[in-house]
Amino acid sequence: MIEKITQIRLTTHDISKLKDAFVEYFTEDDSLWVFGSRVDLNKKGGDIDLYIKTTIEDYDIAIDKKLAFSSKLKRLIGDQKIDIILNHIHSSYELPIYQVAKSQGVKIQ
């Protein structure tokens, strides 16, 4: 996994802060991926696209945690454009973006 992390266009500081914020709001059974332009070394700039797969039972609590995570992340790494896709595993549907994020992204937590 360390080799793949070097393929992310984020600083080690930003990756560390992503992980710190993630473990504060989500469980050890949850997962975090970076995907989109930040995992394409040939691109420049771009927003930070994150995919979270959560096992939190209550959907409203999962949404609250996503919002708190986003707010904390902006405080930790600065006011950057961050898009967060939340996959609540107890949902009855699977969006195509979930597979794109997992197949093209880099799992960091």
C-alpha positions, 0 to 999 in steps of 0.5 A: 500500500505504501507504493500506491500512496506515492501515486497520490498527488497529495503531500504526506502532511495532507495524507496524514491529516486525512487519516487522522480525521478519518479515524476520529469519525469513522470505525476501524471497519470503515474504509477511505479511498482517494480517487479522481484527478489526485491519483493521476500523476499526469494532471495538476490541481483538481479537487480532492475526491474521497470515497468512504465505505462505512458500516455505521448502522444509522444513516443519519449518524453516518451523514453527520460523521461525513459532515464533521469529517469534512469540516475537520479536514478543511481545518487541518489541510486548508480550504481546498475543494473536497468532494466526499462520496459516502457508501452506506453499506446498509443501503439497498443500492450501489451507485456506479461511482462506488466501483469507479472510486474503488477500482481507480482510487487508492485506499489509504485507510 
